[in-house]
């Protein structure tokens, strides 16, 4: 087969490029204007990467992990461990390294470069000229709100997204055992990536699926044992940390600091407060009253949303083309947990790349694909947060993610390189 002639970028990708540039420009204009008007940076200013708290989500645990595997580890008067046990083991290793923050951000930066190279090469292999493809990918990278948040916070989500992204590519390249192992490692850190194990069920890869579930349990138990002093005591202390997060985020009128929670529950919480004539606010004058209003809604959400997702999977998702399954399951992973900060949107970068590859591969634009790109433009750029402020931006981003999920359910995106066993070089 003769190589495909290099042409300009597909019109759909050009339109997406224009959308993100316009949204970013509007964001910059609004941010500058509102900063001048309010004589301060927050919530309108581009405060990210300017403050003294860069890397806070990582460095805040440094004091505790000085005492890693020591008798006073859990009694240290610092931020409690609010992650599954496996993250505690990873933190224990990270903080033994010299300059752990710089090394972690360097790993994340290398992963971003690898993702950009992968997408440029994939687009070029499907007819896009290398120059425009490079400009397109660099623009997406530079305007990516989730990447801004990651490099400001240094949240461990960067490592989670790296593992899930490689897992999806391994799954596409017919390396199911590698994919299952990576999904489990990511899931042992933040739980929600385990939903990607559902990719194995339509292909009847039950051994890999059961291997993943068993490995996840084994990693969690082993990690609890490493944290010690016993498995039960470690789990008790982790549960205490998770309760603090629940009170501060799920049962409060607003989360502490800039609220970048795009969870579907955040939209439900916002609507519940409005119905009860309590608008989201920066400081809660009646936290007990807010918690009383939100607690039954929160418990109903925890009970009903997983059940609804399970039914939807067996009724619809598992019968969709592979790209739809990857997109729908990833969207479930980043929108359904009650707390899902905007750095979790990093997990959409590889599915976004697959959507771009579909646009470059298709002779005719598949129905619904343009609307998907419109949603992704809103999701990935900073405009929805900095233009609207945190109280409105997070629910709007959550609703945009819900619209994207509906589009993934409604419009089948058939792709030869995903729905048929591909040669590894084709992905």
C-alpha positions as CSV (number, residue, x, y, z in Angstrom):
1,X,0.0,0.0,0.0
2,X,1.4,3.4,-1.0
3,X,1.9,5.9,1.8
4,X,-0.9,8.4,2.3
5,X,-0.2,11.9,0.9
6,X,0.3,14.5,3.6
7,X,-2.3,17.2,3.6
8,X,-3.4,19.9,5.9
9,X,-5.3,19.2,9.1
10,X,-8.8,17.9,8.9
11,X,-11.4,20.7,9.0
12,X,-12.9,19.4,12.3
13,X,-9.6,19.6,14.1
14,X,-9.0,23.1,12.6
15,X,-12.3,24.2,14.0
16,X,-11.4,22.7,17.4
17,X,-8.1,24.6,17.3
18,X,-10.0,27.8,16.6
19,X,-12.5,27.1,19.5
20,X,-9.8,26.6,22.1
21,X,-7.9,29.6,20.9
22,X,-11.0,31.8,21.1
23,X,-12.0,30.4,24.6
24,X,-8.4,31.0,25.8
25,X,-8.4,34.5,24.5
26,X,-11.7,35.3,26.1
27,X,-10.4,33.8,29.3
28,X,-7.3,36.1,29.2
29,X,-9.4,39.2,28.4
30,X,-11.9,38.4,31.2
31,X,-9.2,37.6,33.7
32,X,-7.3,40.8,33.1
33,X,-10.5,42.9,33.2
34,X,-11.8,41.3,36.3
35,X,-8.5,41.5,38.1
36,X,-8.3,45.2,37.4
37,X,-11.9,45.6,38.6
38,X,-11.5,43.6,41.8
39,X,-7.9,44.6,42.4
40,X,-6.9,41.0,43.2
41,X,-6.1,37.8,41.5
42,X,-8.6,35.3,43.0
43,X,-10.9,34.1,41.6
44,X,-10.4,35.9,38.3
45,X,-6.6,36.2,38.0
46,X,-4.3,33.7,36.5
47,X,-3.0,32.8,39.9
48,X,-1.8,29.3,39.0
49,X,2.0,28.8,39.2
50,X,2.4,32.2,40.9
51,X,1.7,31.4,44.5
52,X,3.9,30.0,47.2
53,X,1.8,26.8,47.4
54,X,3.0,25.3,44.1
55,X,3.1,21.5,44.5
56,X,1.0,21.7,47.7
57,X,-0.8,18.4,47.0
58,X,2.5,16.5,47.2
59,X,4.6,18.5,49.6
60,X,1.8,18.8,52.2
61,X,2.5,15.1,53.0
62,X,6.2,15.5,53.5
63,X,6.1,16.0,57.3
64,X,4.1,12.8,57.8
65,X,6.3,10.7,55.6
66,X,9.4,11.7,57.4
67,X,8.0,9.2,59.9
68,X,7.1,6.5,57.3
69,X,6.9,3.1,58.9
70,X,7.7,4.5,62.3
71,X,5.4,4.2,65.4
72,X,4.3,7.8,65.3
73,X,3.5,7.8,61.5
74,X,-0.3,8.0,62.1
75,X,0.0,10.4,65.1
76,X,1.8,13.1,63.3
77,X,-0.1,16.4,63.5
78,X,-0.2,17.2,59.8
79,X,-2.6,16.6,56.9
80,X,-4.1,13.0,57.2
81,X,-3.5,10.5,54.5
82,X,-6.7,10.9,52.3
83,X,-5.8,8.4,49.6
84,X,-5.9,4.6,49.4
85,X,-3.0,2.7,51.1
86,X,-1.0,2.2,47.9
87,X,-0.5,6.0,47.5
88,X,0.9,6.0,51.0
89,X,3.5,3.4,49.9
90,X,4.3,5.5,46.8
91,X,4.7,8.7,49.0
92,X,7.0,6.7,51.3
93,X,9.2,6.0,48.3
94,X,9.0,9.5,46.7
95,X,10.0,11.3,49.8
96,X,13.1,9.3,50.1
97,X,14.3,10.8,46.8
98,X,16.3,14.1,46.6
99,X,14.0,17.0,45.6
100,X,10.8,14.8,45.2
101,X,8.7,17.7,43.9
102,X,11.0,18.5,41.0
103,X,11.5,14.9,40.1
104,X,7.8,14.2,40.1
105,X,7.0,17.2,37.9
106,X,9.8,16.1,35.6
107,X,8.2,12.7,35.2
108,X,4.9,14.3,34.4
109,X,6.5,16.7,31.9
110,X,8.2,13.8,30.1
111,X,4.8,12.0,30.0
112,X,3.2,15.1,28.4
113,X,6.0,15.2,25.8
114,X,5.5,11.5,25.0
115,X,1.7,12.0,24.7
116,X,2.3,14.9,22.3
117,X,4.8,12.9,20.1
118,X,2.3,9.9,20.0
119,X,-0.5,12.1,18.8
120,X,1.5,14.0,16.2
121,X,2.8,10.8,14.8
122,X,-0.6,9.2,14.8
123,X,-2.1,12.2,13.0
124,X,0.7,12.3,10.5
125,X,0.3,8.6,9.8
126,X,-3.3,9.3,8.8
127,X,-2.6,12.1,6.3
128,X,-2.1,15.2,8.3
129,X,0.9,17.3,7.5
130,X,3.5,17.1,10.3
131,X,3.8,20.9,10.7
132,X,0.1,21.7,11.3
133,X,-0.2,18.5,13.4
134,X,2.6,19.7,15.6
135,X,1.1,23.2,16.0
136,X,-2.3,21.6,16.8
137,X,-0.9,19.3,19.5
138,X,1.3,22.0,21.0
139,X,-1.7,24.4,21.2
140,X,-3.8,21.8,22.9
141,X,-1.0,21.2,25.4
142,X,-0.3,24.9,26.1
143,X,-4.0,25.7,26.6
144,X,-4.8,22.6,28.7
145,X,-6.5,23.5,32.0
146,X,-6.0,20.0,33.5
147,X,-2.2,20.3,32.8
148,X,-2.1,23.8,34.4
149,X,-3.8,22.4,37.5
150,X,-1.5,19.4,37.6
151,X,1.7,21.4,37.5
152,X,0.3,23.8,40.1
153,X,-0.8,21.1,42.6
154,X,1.6,18.2,41.8
155,X,-1.3,15.9,42.6
156,X,-0.6,12.2,42.4
157,X,-3.2,12.2,39.6
158,X,-0.4,12.8,37.1
159,X,0.9,9.3,37.8
160,X,-2.6,7.9,37.7
161,X,-3.2,9.4,34.2
162,X,0.1,8.2,32.9
163,X,-0.8,4.6,33.9
164,X,-4.3,4.7,32.6
165,X,-3.2,6.3,29.3
166,X,-0.5,3.6,28.7
167,X,-3.1,1.0,29.7
168,X,-5.6,2.1,27.1
169,X,-2.9,2.1,24.4
170,X,-1.7,-1.4,25.6
171,X,-5.3,-2.6,25.4
172,X,-5.7,-1.3,21.8
173,X,-2.4,-3.0,20.9
174,X,-3.8,-6.3,22.0
175,X,-1.6,-6.5,25.2
176,X,-4.4,-7.3,27.7
177,X,-2.3,-8.5,30.6
178,X,-0.2,-5.4,30.5
179,X,-3.3,-3.2,30.2
180,X,-5.0,-5.0,33.2
181,X,-1.9,-4.6,35.3
182,X,-1.6,-0.9,34.6
183,X,-5.3,-0.3,35.2
184,X,-5.0,-2.0,38.6
185,X,-1.9,0.0,39.6
186,X,-3.8,3.2,38.7
187,X,-6.9,1.9,40.5
188,X,-5.0,1.0,43.6
189,X,-4.1,4.7,43.8
190,X,-7.4,6.4,43.2
191,X,-10.0,3.5,42.8
192,X,-12.0,5.1,39.9
193,X,-9.6,3.8,37.1
194,X,-10.7,0.3,37.9
195,X,-13.9,0.9,35.9
196,X,-11.7,0.5,32.8
197,X,-11.5,-3.2,33.5
198,X,-15.0,-3.3,32.0
199,X,-13.3,-3.0,28.6
200,X,-12.3,-6.6,28.9
201,X,-15.8,-8.0,29.3
202,X,-17.2,-7.4,25.8
203,X,-14.1,-9.2,24.4
204,X,-14.7,-12.1,26.8
205,X,-11.3,-11.6,28.4
206,X,-12.6,-12.9,31.7
207,X,-9.2,-14.1,32.9
208,X,-7.7,-10.7,32.6
209,X,-10.7,-9.1,34.3
210,X,-10.6,-11.5,37.3
211,X,-6.8,-11.1,37.4
212,X,-7.3,-7.4,37.7
213,X,-9.8,-7.6,40.5
214,X,-7.6,-10.1,42.4
215,X,-4.5,-8.0,41.9
216,X,-6.2,-4.8,43.1
217,X,-7.3,-6.6,46.3
218,X,-3.8,-8.0,46.9
219,X,-2.1,-4.6,46.3
220,X,-4.4,-2.9,48.7
221,X,-3.9,-5.5,51.5
222,X,-0.2,-5.5,51.0
223,X,0.0,-1.7,51.1
224,X,-2.0,-1.6,54.3
225,X,0.4,-4.1,55.8
226,X,3.4,-1.9,54.7
227,X,1.8,1.2,56.3
228,X,1.1,-0.7,59.5
229,X,1.2,-1.2,62.3
230,X,-1.5,-3.6,61.3
231,X,-3.8,-3.9,58.3
232,X,-6.9,-3.0,60.4
233,X,-5.2,-0.1,62.1
234,X,-3.9,1.3,58.8
235,X,-7.4,1.1,57.2
236,X,-8.9,2.8,60.3
237,X,-6.6,5.8,59.9
238,X,-7.3,6.0,56.2
239,X,-11.0,5.9,56.8
240,X,-10.6,8.8,59.2
241,X,-8.9,10.8,56.6
242,X,-11.6,10.1,54.0
243,X,-14.2,11.2,56.5
244,X,-12.5,14.6,56.8
245,X,-12.6,14.9,53.0
246,X,-16.3,14.0,52.9
247,X,-17.2,16.7,55.5
248,X,-15.0,19.3,53.9
249,X,-16.1,18.7,50.3
250,X,-19.3,16.6,49.9
251,X,-21.2,18.1,52.9
252,X,-20.1,21.7,52.7
253,X,-21.6,24.5,50.7
254,X,-18.3,24.9,48.9
255,X,-15.0,23.2,49.0
256,X,-12.0,24.9,50.7
257,X,-10.0,27.1,48.3
258,X,-10.6,27.3,44.6
259,X,-13.4,24.8,43.8
260,X,-12.3,22.8,40.8
261,X,-14.6,19.8,41.5
262,X,-16.3,18.8,38.2
263,X,-18.0,15.8,39.7
264,X,-21.6,15.2,38.7
265,X,-22.3,15.3,42.4
266,X,-21.0,18.9,42.5
267,X,-23.8,19.9,40.1
268,X,-26.3,18.0,42.2
269,X,-24.9,19.7,45.3
270,X,-25.1,23.1,43.7
271,X,-28.7,22.6,42.6
272,X,-29.7,21.3,46.1
273,X,-28.3,24.4,47.8
274,X,-30.1,26.7,45.3
275,X,-33.4,24.9,45.8
276,X,-32.9,25.4,49.6
277,X,-32.1,29.1,49.1
278,X,-28.4,28.5,50.0
279,X,-26.1,29.6,47.3
280,X,-22.5,28.3,47.2
281,X,-20.2,30.7,49.0
282,X,-16.5,30.9,50.0
283,X,-17.1,30.8,53.7
284,X,-20.0,28.8,55.1
285,X,-21.9,30.7,57.8
286,X,-23.9,27.6,58.7
287,X,-21.8,24.5,58.0
288,X,-24.0,22.2,60.2
289,X,-27.2,23.3,58.4
290,X,-25.6,22.8,55.0
291,X,-24.5,19.3,56.0
292,X,-28.0,18.5,57.2
293,X,-29.4,19.5,53.8
294,X,-26.7,17.7,51.7
295,X,-26.2,14.5,53.7
296,X,-29.3,12.7,52.4
297,X,-28.6,13.8,48.9
298,X,-25.0,12.6,49.2
299,X,-26.1,9.2,50.5
300,X,-28.7,8.8,47.8
301,X,-26.1,9.8,45.2
302,X,-23.7,7.1,46.5
303,X,-26.4,4.5,46.3
304,X,-28.1,5.3,43.0
305,X,-25.3,6.5,40.7
306,X,-23.2,3.3,40.8
307,X,-26.3,1.3,40.2
308,X,-27.4,3.5,37.3
309,X,-23.9,3.2,35.8
310,X,-23.9,-0.5,36.1
311,X,-27.3,-0.8,34.4
312,X,-26.2,1.5,31.6
313,X,-23.1,-0.5,31.0
314,X,-24.9,-3.8,30.5
315,X,-27.7,-2.2,28.5
316,X,-25.8,0.1,26.3
317,X,-22.1,0.8,26.8
318,X,-20.8,-2.8,26.3
319,X,-22.4,-3.0,22.8
320,X,-20.9,0.3,21.5
321,X,-17.7,0.5,19.3
322,X,-14.4,0.5,21.2
323,X,-13.9,4.2,21.0
324,X,-17.3,4.9,22.6
325,X,-16.5,2.4,25.3
326,X,-13.2,4.0,26.1
327,X,-14.7,7.5,26.1
328,X,-17.8,6.5,28.1
329,X,-15.9,4.6,30.8
330,X,-13.3,7.3,31.2
331,X,-16.0,9.9,31.6
332,X,-17.7,7.7,34.2
333,X,-14.4,7.5,36.0
334,X,-13.8,11.3,36.1
335,X,-17.4,12.5,36.7
336,X,-19.1,10.0,39.0
337,X,-16.9,10.1,42.1
338,X,-18.3,12.7,44.5
339,X,-15.0,14.5,44.6
340,X,-13.2,14.8,41.2
341,X,-10.9,17.8,40.9
342,X,-10.0,19.1,37.5
343,X,-6.6,17.3,37.3
344,X,-8.6,14.1,36.9
345,X,-9.4,15.4,33.4
346,X,-5.9,14.4,32.5
347,X,-7.3,10.9,32.0
348,X,-9.2,12.2,29.0
349,X,-6.1,13.1,27.1
350,X,-5.5,9.7,25.5
351,X,-9.3,9.2,24.7
352,X,-9.2,12.7,23.2
353,X,-6.2,11.7,21.1
354,X,-8.2,8.7,19.8
355,X,-11.1,11.0,18.9
356,X,-8.6,13.2,17.0
357,X,-7.3,10.1,15.2
358,X,-10.8,9.2,14.2
359,X,-11.4,12.7,12.8
360,X,-8.1,12.4,10.8
361,X,-9.0,8.9,9.5
362,X,-12.6,9.5,8.5
363,X,-13.4,10.5,4.9
364,X,-16.8,11.8,6.1
365,X,-17.4,13.4,9.4
366,X,-19.2,10.9,11.7
367,X,-22.4,12.2,13.2
368,X,-22.0,13.7,16.7
369,X,-18.2,14.1,16.4
370,X,-18.3,17.9,16.0
371,X,-20.5,18.2,19.1
372,X,-18.0,16.1,21.0
373,X,-15.1,18.4,20.0
374,X,-17.2,21.4,21.1
375,X,-17.6,19.8,24.6
376,X,-14.0,19.0,24.8
377,X,-13.0,22.6,24.0
378,X,-15.1,23.7,27.0
379,X,-13.7,20.9,29.2
380,X,-10.0,21.4,28.4
381,X,-9.6,25.2,28.3
382,X,-9.4,27.5,31.4
383,X,-12.2,29.8,30.3
384,X,-15.0,28.1,32.1
385,X,-13.2,28.5,35.4
386,X,-11.6,31.9,35.1
387,X,-14.4,33.5,33.2
388,X,-17.2,32.4,35.5
389,X,-15.5,32.0,38.8
390,X,-15.5,28.7,40.8
391,X,-19.1,28.7,42.0
392,X,-20.5,28.4,38.5
393,X,-17.7,27.0,36.5
394,X,-17.5,23.6,38.2
395,X,-21.2,22.7,37.8
396,X,-21.1,23.9,34.2
397,X,-18.0,21.8,33.5
398,X,-19.8,18.8,35.1
399,X,-22.8,19.3,32.9
400,X,-20.6,19.6,29.8
401,X,-19.0,16.3,30.7
402,X,-22.5,14.8,31.1
403,X,-23.4,16.1,27.6
404,X,-20.2,14.5,26.2
405,X,-21.1,11.2,27.9
406,X,-24.6,11.3,26.3
407,X,-23.0,11.9,22.9
408,X,-20.7,8.9,23.4
409,X,-23.8,6.8,24.2
410,X,-25.9,8.1,21.3
411,X,-23.5,8.2,18.3
412,X,-21.4,5.1,17.5
413,X,-17.9,6.1,16.4
414,X,-16.8,3.1,14.3
415,X,-13.0,3.0,13.7
416,X,-11.1,0.3,11.9
417,X,-8.0,0.8,14.0
418,X,-10.0,0.1,17.2
419,X,-12.8,-2.2,16.3
420,X,-10.6,-4.6,14.3
421,X,-7.4,-6.2,15.7
422,X,-4.8,-3.6,14.6
423,X,-1.1,-3.9,14.0
424,X,0.7,-2.1,16.8
425,X,2.2,0.5,14.4
426,X,-1.3,1.6,13.5
427,X,-2.1,3.1,16.9
